[in-house]
Amino acid sequence: MIIKSDKDAFEHYLTDASNFVGNADALFIPESVEELKEFVKRCNSEKIQITVSGAGTGLTGGRVPEGGIIISTEKLNKIISIDKGNQLLTVQPGLLLVEMEEELNIYGLFYRVNPTEKNASIGGNIATNASGSRTFKYGPTRDYVMKLKIILPDSEELELIRGNNFAVGNRLNLKSNSGKTYEIGLPELKMPFVKHAAGYFIKSGMDAIDLFIGSEGTLGIVTEITLQLASMPENVLGGIAFFDDCNKLFGFVKRVREGSRKYDYTQLIIPSLEMNNNSLKHPLISGIINARTIEFFDYNSLRLLKENYSQIPDRAVGAIWFEQEYSAEFENDVMEGWYNLISEFSDLNADTWIATNPKEHNLLKEFRHTLPEKVFEIIVNNKTLKIGTDTAIPDEYVEQYYKYITERLKFYGLQHYIWGHIGNSHFHANVIVKTEDEVKNGYTFYDECIDEAIRLGGTVSAEHGIGKLKRKYFYRMFTEDIIEKMKAIKKVFDPNNILNTGNLFE
Ligand SMILES: Cc1cc2nc3c(=O)[nH]c(=O)nc-3n(C[C@H](O)[C@H](O)[C@H](O)COP(=O)(O)OP(=O)(O)OC[C@H]3O[C@@H](n4cnc5c(N)ncnc54)[C@H](O)[C@@H]3O)c2cc1C
């Protein structure tokens, strides 16, 4: 067991990637689940606030403590088992994505979600229901979580296996390993039909495991996770297509979406056919175009990237990074399908970059990752701030919403770079602000984006969660009654309100 009470020794844990800074009295680093359990028991009986820290890549201050003690999962980072036959992986929460993926590569296994930040912990991904570039086709983390072991704030242990504990209508009854019962009333809540990471997952008849995924550590500490994997796809075609007309870019995205068997947010399921690996071999199931990734770069992002990538066409006003899995026998059909579609919508089709082997795919990935790095450089070099949106809206409004965002940014004259998951109608508008006026306008712009997303039936957070920094928007999205009912769920598990206090709720 490691306990640090000298602030200098744990200063780093007082913040996350949002740069929001908190305070705490000590840092506790358990080296076993038993130690963690004992510690939680003591904190609960003494009503000491505890905040769980994963790897600190969160963007909403979720792991940032507001007093009490920090519990870091960094030493609970073992791979417990790999079941190759059933393609299941069981790990401790502190394992980093990068470490997990390295291990999976050895076995030719594949984790479908692909969140961009590989230094995040798996526990953090579960707590925020992280998503990634392949979420367009495969959905978020939730869909791959088959089992969770959790320590509740009263130090009881809960084991949840997907498919074993369903709510009966709006009542959910759970039993801890020692037999203690928990009765939860679920509010009547219509979740938005979009990628969504704001507050608890609630649905009549739901699986209990889904309540804990994306709950931002407010209900329990995840100590063990079993994930469903898949076989490595046989082949992947990747590409970056450039466009000199934004309307045509949106036309292209619409057609790609229509052709693809995408994750269905109205049902919250991956088309069952796609869970069967054999179907992945057949790109013709829904036509030749069957994308797993559709990502967007705006004009400003391309101008910034051009400093490193001179080959970006001068006339490009936007670009799309796409990926599709296919089997070798369909290679020509797939190539031709994409070539024809790009040619139909872009006069810059000859400038398309294509990747078919790991080396080429890495170049495209590098291109995508260079963008946030360059924006980060701007922030550091110019001592500015970044305000980043995380809203998503229903697909039918994607173009309208994008135009709304860009018009408001133009109105305020703010420096900005927009990129992100256009396949899920989810953009990150990254606004750089320095002067007092810019900061004020930046936050007004953010407010407007939130209001417009809510008005269109979208969400205030599609993947980063609420943490402490976005509570105000969470309260704007849901009625007071719903928020109170969500709080009541927390109270069932955490009557002393000790765990991750300040996340989601004021
Ligand atoms: C450059 C960059 C790119 C990013 N790209 C993506 C992306 O593509 N998709 C995406 O979804 N997010 C992305 N993020 C955000 C971030 O990586 C995710 O939110 C990630 O899931 C956080 O994991 P973490 O281990 O860093 O958690 P932390 O930041 O340490 O914590 C996040 C939350 O999880 C809770 N938590 C952590 N571990 C546990 C546990 N064991 N039990 C209970 N609660 C726990 C914490 O208390 C906190 O509330 C990105 C961030 C950066 C900086």
The ligand as an SDF file (V2000), in Angstrom:
LIG
                    3D

 53 58  0  0  0  0  0  0  0  0999 V2000
   -5.6730   13.9230  -26.7340 C   0  0  0  0  0  0  0  0  0  0  0  0
   -6.8940   13.2810  -26.1550 C   0  0  0  0  0  0  0  0  0  0  0  0
   -7.7070   12.5080  -26.9740 C   0  0  0  0  0  0  0  0  0  0  0  0
   -8.8710   11.9150  -26.4550 C   0  0  0  0  0  0  0  0  0  0  0  0
   -9.6230   11.1360  -27.2790 N   0  0  0  0  0  0  0  0  0  0  0  0
  -10.7300   10.5410  -26.7830 C   0  0  0  0  0  0  0  0  0  0  0  0
  -11.5260    9.7050  -27.6180 C   0  0  0  0  0  0  0  0  0  0  0  0
  -11.2100    9.4450  -28.7710 O   0  0  0  0  0  0  0  0  0  0  0  0
  -12.6560    9.1780  -27.0910 N   0  0  0  0  0  0  0  0  0  0  0  0
  -13.0200    9.4080  -25.7960 C   0  0  0  0  0  0  0  0  0  0  0  0
  -14.0630    8.8960  -25.3810 O   0  0  0  0  0  0  0  0  0  0  0  0
  -12.2890   10.1870  -24.9850 N   0  0  0  0  0  0  0  0  0  0  0  0
  -11.1460   10.7500  -25.4320 C   0  0  0  0  0  0  0  0  0  0  0  0
  -10.3760   11.5210  -24.5990 N   0  0  0  0  0  0  0  0  0  0  0  0
  -10.7680   11.6800  -23.1810 C   0  0  0  0  0  0  0  0  0  0  0  0
  -10.1770   10.6160  -22.2170 C   0  0  0  0  0  0  0  0  0  0  0  0
   -9.0930    9.9410  -22.7900 O   0  0  0  0  0  0  0  0  0  0  0  0
  -11.2670    9.6200  -21.8180 C   0  0  0  0  0  0  0  0  0  0  0  0
  -12.2880   10.2800  -21.1050 O   0  0  0  0  0  0  0  0  0  0  0  0
  -10.7530    8.4390  -20.9730 C   0  0  0  0  0  0  0  0  0  0  0  0
  -11.7650    7.4820  -20.8490 O   0  0  0  0  0  0  0  0  0  0  0  0
  -10.2670    8.8350  -19.5830 C   0  0  0  0  0  0  0  0  0  0  0  0
   -9.5290    7.7480  -19.0450 O   0  0  0  0  0  0  0  0  0  0  0  0
   -8.4520    7.9950  -17.8710 P   0  0  0  0  0  0  0  0  0  0  0  0
   -7.9160    6.6780  -17.4550 O   0  0  0  0  0  0  0  0  0  0  0  0
   -7.4600    8.9930  -18.2870 O   0  0  0  0  0  0  0  0  0  0  0  0
   -9.4210    8.5350  -16.7300 O   0  0  0  0  0  0  0  0  0  0  0  0
   -9.2870    9.7680  -15.7520 P   0  0  0  0  0  0  0  0  0  0  0  0
   -9.1540   11.0330  -16.4920 O   0  0  0  0  0  0  0  0  0  0  0  0
   -8.2610    9.4710  -14.7290 O   0  0  0  0  0  0  0  0  0  0  0  0
  -10.7340    9.6800  -15.0810 O   0  0  0  0  0  0  0  0  0  0  0  0
  -11.8920    9.8390  -15.8410 C   0  0  0  0  0  0  0  0  0  0  0  0
  -13.0990    9.4490  -14.9780 C   0  0  0  0  0  0  0  0  0  0  0  0
  -13.1080    8.0410  -14.7640 O   0  0  0  0  0  0  0  0  0  0  0  0
  -13.1890    7.7520  -13.3640 C   0  0  0  0  0  0  0  0  0  0  0  0
  -12.4960    6.4810  -13.1450 N   0  0  0  0  0  0  0  0  0  0  0  0
  -11.2730    6.1270  -13.5740 C   0  0  0  0  0  0  0  0  0  0  0  0
  -11.0030    4.8610  -13.2270 N   0  0  0  0  0  0  0  0  0  0  0  0
  -12.0910    4.3900  -12.5740 C   0  0  0  0  0  0  0  0  0  0  0  0
  -12.4250    3.1380  -11.9600 C   0  0  0  0  0  0  0  0  0  0  0  0
  -11.5840    2.1230  -11.9460 N   0  0  0  0  0  0  0  0  0  0  0  0
  -13.6410    3.0340  -11.3720 N   0  0  0  0  0  0  0  0  0  0  0  0
  -14.5270    4.0640  -11.3680 C   0  0  0  0  0  0  0  0  0  0  0  0
  -14.2560    5.2580  -11.9200 N   0  0  0  0  0  0  0  0  0  0  0  0
  -13.0480    5.4140  -12.5150 C   0  0  0  0  0  0  0  0  0  0  0  0
  -12.5420    8.9650  -12.7050 C   0  0  0  0  0  0  0  0  0  0  0  0
  -12.9350    9.1010  -11.3740 O   0  0  0  0  0  0  0  0  0  0  0  0
  -13.0520   10.0680  -13.5970 C   0  0  0  0  0  0  0  0  0  0  0  0
  -14.3500   10.4380  -13.2160 O   0  0  0  0  0  0  0  0  0  0  0  0
   -9.2100   12.1200  -25.0840 C   0  0  0  0  0  0  0  0  0  0  0  0
   -8.3850   12.8880  -24.2630 C   0  0  0  0  0  0  0  0  0  0  0  0
   -7.2330   13.4600  -24.7830 C   0  0  0  0  0  0  0  0  0  0  0  0
   -6.3630   14.2630  -23.8620 C   0  0  0  0  0  0  0  0  0  0  0  0
  1  2  1  0
  2  3  1  0
  2 52  2  0
  3  4  2  0
  4  5  1  0
  4 50  1  0
  5  6  2  0
  6  7  1  0
  6 13  1  0
  7  8  2  0
  7  9  1  0
  9 10  1  0
 10 11  2  0
 10 12  1  0
 12 13  2  0
 13 14  1  0
 14 15  1  0
 14 50  1  0
 15 16  1  0
 16 17  1  0
 16 18  1  0
 18 19  1  0
 18 20  1  0
 20 21  1  0
 20 22  1  0
 22 23  1  0
 23 24  1  0
 24 25  2  0
 24 26  1  0
 24 27  1  0
 27 28  1  0
 28 29  2  0
 28 30  1  0
 28 31  1  0
 31 32  1  0
 32 33  1  0
 33 34  1  0
 33 48  1  0
 34 35  1  0
 35 36  1  0
 35 46  1  0
 36 37  1  0
 36 45  1  0
 37 38  2  0
 38 39  1  0
 39 40  1  0
 39 45  2  0
 40 41  1  0
 40 42  2  0
 42 43  1  0
 43 44  2  0
 44 45  1  0
 46 47  1  0
 46 48  1  0
 48 49  1  0
 50 51  2  0
 51 52  1  0
 52 53  1  0
M  END
$$$$
